[in-house]
């Protein structure tokens, strides 16, 4: 699913770059809105299924959500994965700075920003292909190591993105950062599927979306303001340091938990 989605985004980003270059912005906004409306019409067909499922549950939405929070509170491993993904989404908020950097600080056209999305999503395609195999071949310890090093790689790549001048080098740095980001996200989702009980799986993933997108949105706000005040290059160093530190803490905590398990 990740590979398919990323592939479609690659194709559509290329189309969007051409549309932005050829047609007025008003036309492109209307076309984008029409795509969302089409998505709504498709989703409305699922309403009957969703209603039947809710009736079978016999509990209100907020009641089930609260039960999900209580369940996660008693599952430390699930909570750790959610915290990891929140840290990864904080790093992923570099995207808002990339927009400011390309359009304002470099003075490039909007179509250049659209084209730079191609290596970003290509990294998602490659991660979708690689992570599936890694999830099957690596042990839990191996996946934890990959997650930690992926955060470190994201931190280093973010610094590179805002300090490399040639567009080709910038695209390569974005590709590497995207691969690390999508790879860690896919493996984290795989881990959550294994850790969560089937009866709570939907609620765990709902809370995951709330936590990760909440951290992403808050980080976009902070990074966007900071980039305007201090410049994206300076802010990228601090964000890169956060990624490296978060990855290091994750690797260290995994080793400590492994030692405790061996002693027990």
C-alpha positions as CSV (number, residue, x, y, z in Angstrom):
1,X,0.0,0.0,0.0
2,X,2.9,2.4,0.8
3,X,4.6,1.6,-2.5
4,X,1.4,2.2,-4.5
5,X,0.5,5.4,-2.7
6,X,4.0,6.8,-3.1
7,X,4.1,5.8,-6.8
8,X,0.8,7.7,-7.4
9,X,2.1,10.7,-5.6
10,X,5.2,10.7,-7.8
11,X,3.1,10.7,-10.9
12,X,0.7,13.3,-9.5
13,X,3.5,15.6,-8.3
14,X,4.8,15.7,-11.9
15,X,1.4,16.6,-13.2
16,X,0.9,19.2,-10.5
17,X,4.2,20.8,-11.3
18,X,3.1,21.2,-15.0
19,X,-0.4,22.5,-14.0
20,X,1.1,25.1,-11.6
21,X,3.4,26.2,-14.3
22,X,0.8,26.4,-17.1
23,X,-2.5,27.4,-15.4
24,X,-3.4,30.1,-12.8
25,X,-3.4,29.1,-9.1
26,X,-7.2,29.5,-8.8
27,X,-7.7,26.7,-11.4
28,X,-5.3,24.4,-9.5
29,X,-7.0,25.0,-6.2
30,X,-10.4,24.2,-7.8
31,X,-9.0,21.1,-9.4
32,X,-7.5,20.0,-6.0
33,X,-10.8,20.6,-4.3
34,X,-12.6,18.5,-6.9
35,X,-10.3,15.6,-6.2
36,X,-11.2,15.8,-2.5
37,X,-14.9,15.9,-3.4
38,X,-14.4,12.8,-5.5
39,X,-12.7,11.1,-2.6
40,X,-15.7,12.0,-0.4
41,X,-18.1,10.4,-2.8
42,X,-16.1,7.2,-2.8
43,X,-16.0,7.1,1.0
44,X,-19.7,7.7,1.4
45,X,-20.2,4.2,0.0
46,X,-18.5,2.9,3.1
47,X,-20.9,4.6,5.4
48,X,-23.3,1.6,5.7
49,X,-20.4,-0.6,6.7
50,X,-19.1,1.8,9.3
51,X,-22.6,2.3,10.8
52,X,-23.1,-1.5,11.1
53,X,-19.7,-1.9,12.7
54,X,-20.4,0.9,15.2
55,X,-23.8,-0.7,16.1
56,X,-22.2,-4.1,16.7
57,X,-19.6,-2.5,19.0
58,X,-22.3,-1.4,21.4
59,X,-20.2,1.5,22.7
60,X,-20.0,5.2,21.8
61,X,-17.0,6.5,19.9
62,X,-15.5,8.4,22.8
63,X,-16.1,5.5,25.1
64,X,-14.1,3.2,22.8
65,X,-11.4,5.9,22.5
66,X,-11.0,6.2,26.2
67,X,-10.8,2.5,26.5
68,X,-8.1,2.6,23.9
69,X,-6.1,5.1,25.9
70,X,-6.4,2.9,29.0
71,X,-5.2,-0.1,27.0
72,X,-2.2,1.8,25.7
73,X,-1.4,3.0,29.2
74,X,-1.0,-0.6,30.3
75,X,1.1,-1.6,27.4
76,X,4.6,0.0,27.8
77,X,5.9,-1.4,24.5
78,X,3.1,0.2,22.5
79,X,3.6,3.5,24.3
80,X,7.3,3.4,23.4
81,X,6.6,2.9,19.8
82,X,4.2,5.8,19.8
83,X,6.7,8.1,21.4
84,X,9.3,7.0,18.8
85,X,6.9,7.8,16.0
86,X,6.1,11.2,17.5
87,X,9.9,11.9,17.5
88,X,10.1,10.8,13.8
89,X,7.2,13.1,12.9
90,X,8.9,16.0,14.6
91,X,11.9,15.4,12.3
92,X,9.4,15.0,9.4
93,X,8.2,18.5,9.9
94,X,11.4,19.7,8.1
95,X,9.1,19.6,5.1
96,X,7.5,22.9,6.0
97,X,10.9,24.5,6.2
98,X,11.8,23.0,2.9
99,X,8.9,24.9,1.3
100,X,10.1,28.1,2.9
101,X,13.7,27.4,1.9
102,X,13.0,26.6,-1.7
103,X,10.4,29.3,-2.4
104,X,11.6,32.2,-0.2
105,X,15.3,31.8,0.6
106,X,16.4,30.3,-2.7
107,X,13.8,32.1,-4.7
108,X,12.9,29.1,-6.9
109,X,9.6,28.7,-8.7
110,X,6.8,26.6,-7.2
111,X,7.2,24.0,-9.9
112,X,10.8,23.4,-8.5
113,X,9.3,22.6,-5.1
114,X,6.8,20.2,-6.8
115,X,9.6,18.5,-8.7
116,X,11.6,18.1,-5.4
117,X,8.7,16.1,-4.1
118,X,9.6,13.3,-6.6
119,X,12.7,12.2,-4.7
120,X,10.8,12.6,-1.5
121,X,8.1,10.1,-2.6
122,X,10.5,7.9,-4.4
123,X,12.2,7.3,-1.0
124,X,8.8,6.1,0.1
125,X,8.5,3.7,-2.7
126,X,12.0,2.3,-2.0
127,X,11.2,2.1,1.7
128,X,8.0,0.2,1.0
129,X,9.9,-2.4,-1.0
130,X,12.8,-2.7,1.5
131,X,10.9,-2.5,4.8
132,X,8.6,-5.4,3.9
133,X,11.6,-7.7,3.4
134,X,13.4,-6.3,6.5
135,X,10.3,-6.9,8.7
136,X,10.3,-10.6,7.6
137,X,14.0,-11.2,8.0
138,X,15.0,-9.0,11.0
139,X,14.5,-10.0,14.6
140,X,12.8,-7.6,17.0
141,X,16.2,-6.5,18.1
142,X,17.3,-5.9,14.5
143,X,14.2,-3.8,13.8
144,X,14.8,-1.7,16.9
145,X,18.4,-1.0,15.6
146,X,17.1,0.0,12.2
147,X,14.6,2.4,13.8
148,X,17.3,4.1,15.9
149,X,19.7,4.5,13.0
150,X,16.9,5.7,10.8
151,X,16.3,8.6,13.1
152,X,20.0,9.4,13.2
153,X,20.1,9.2,9.4
154,X,17.1,11.6,9.2
155,X,18.8,14.1,11.5
156,X,22.0,14.1,9.4
157,X,20.0,14.3,6.1
158,X,18.0,17.2,7.3
159,X,21.1,19.2,8.0
160,X,22.4,18.2,4.5
161,X,19.1,19.3,2.8
162,X,19.5,22.9,4.0
163,X,23.3,23.2,3.4
164,X,23.7,21.7,0.0
165,X,23.5,24.3,-2.8
166,X,23.1,22.3,-6.1
167,X,19.6,21.1,-6.7
168,X,20.8,17.6,-7.6
169,X,22.5,17.3,-4.2
170,X,19.4,18.6,-2.5
171,X,17.3,16.0,-4.2
172,X,19.7,13.2,-3.2
173,X,19.6,14.4,0.5
174,X,15.8,14.5,0.3
175,X,15.7,11.0,-1.1
176,X,17.9,9.6,1.7
177,X,15.9,11.4,4.4
178,X,12.6,10.1,2.9
179,X,13.8,6.5,2.7
180,X,14.8,6.7,6.4
181,X,11.5,8.3,7.4
182,X,9.2,6.0,5.5
183,X,11.3,2.9,6.4
184,X,11.1,3.6,10.1
185,X,7.4,4.4,9.9
186,X,6.5,1.2,8.1
187,X,8.5,-0.9,10.5
188,X,6.9,0.9,13.5
189,X,3.4,0.1,12.0
190,X,4.4,-3.5,11.6
191,X,5.6,-3.6,15.2
192,X,2.3,-2.1,16.4
193,X,0.3,-4.7,14.5
194,X,2.2,-7.4,16.4
195,X,2.0,-5.8,19.8
196,X,-1.6,-4.7,19.9
197,X,-4.4,-7.2,20.6
198,X,-6.8,-7.6,17.6
199,X,-9.7,-6.2,19.6
200,X,-7.8,-2.9,20.2
201,X,-6.0,-2.6,16.9
202,X,-8.3,0.0,15.4
203,X,-8.2,2.2,18.5
204,X,-4.4,1.9,18.8
205,X,-4.0,3.1,15.3
206,X,-6.5,5.9,15.8
207,X,-4.6,7.1,18.8
208,X,-1.4,6.7,16.8
209,X,-2.7,9.1,14.1
210,X,-3.7,11.6,16.7
211,X,-0.3,11.5,18.5
212,X,1.9,11.5,15.4
213,X,-0.1,14.1,13.4
214,X,-0.4,16.3,16.5
215,X,3.4,16.3,17.0
216,X,3.8,16.9,13.3
217,X,1.4,19.9,13.2
218,X,2.9,21.5,16.3
219,X,6.4,21.0,15.0
220,X,5.5,22.6,11.6
221,X,4.2,25.6,13.5
222,X,7.3,26.0,15.6
223,X,9.8,25.3,12.8
224,X,8.0,27.6,10.3
225,X,8.1,30.5,12.8
226,X,11.7,29.7,13.7
227,X,12.8,29.5,10.1
228,X,11.4,32.9,9.4
229,X,13.2,34.4,12.4
230,X,16.6,32.7,12.3
231,X,16.8,31.1,8.8
232,X,16.1,27.5,7.8
233,X,19.8,26.6,7.8
234,X,20.3,27.4,11.4
235,X,17.0,25.8,12.5
236,X,17.9,22.6,10.5
237,X,21.0,22.1,12.6
238,X,18.9,22.1,15.8
239,X,16.4,19.8,14.2
240,X,19.2,17.5,13.0
241,X,20.6,17.4,16.5
242,X,17.2,16.4,17.8
243,X,17.0,13.5,15.3
244,X,20.4,12.2,16.2
245,X,19.8,12.5,19.9
246,X,16.4,10.8,19.6
247,X,17.9,8.0,17.6
248,X,20.7,7.6,20.1
249,X,18.3,7.5,23.1
250,X,16.2,4.9,21.3
251,X,19.2,2.7,20.7
252,X,20.5,3.1,24.3
253,X,17.0,2.4,25.8
254,X,16.8,-0.8,23.7
255,X,20.1,-2.0,25.0
256,X,19.1,-1.3,28.6
257,X,15.8,-3.2,28.2
258,X,17.6,-6.1,26.7
259,X,20.0,-6.2,29.6
260,X,17.2,-6.1,32.1
261,X,15.5,-9.0,30.2
262,X,18.6,-11.1,30.3
263,X,19.1,-10.5,34.0
264,X,15.4,-11.5,34.7
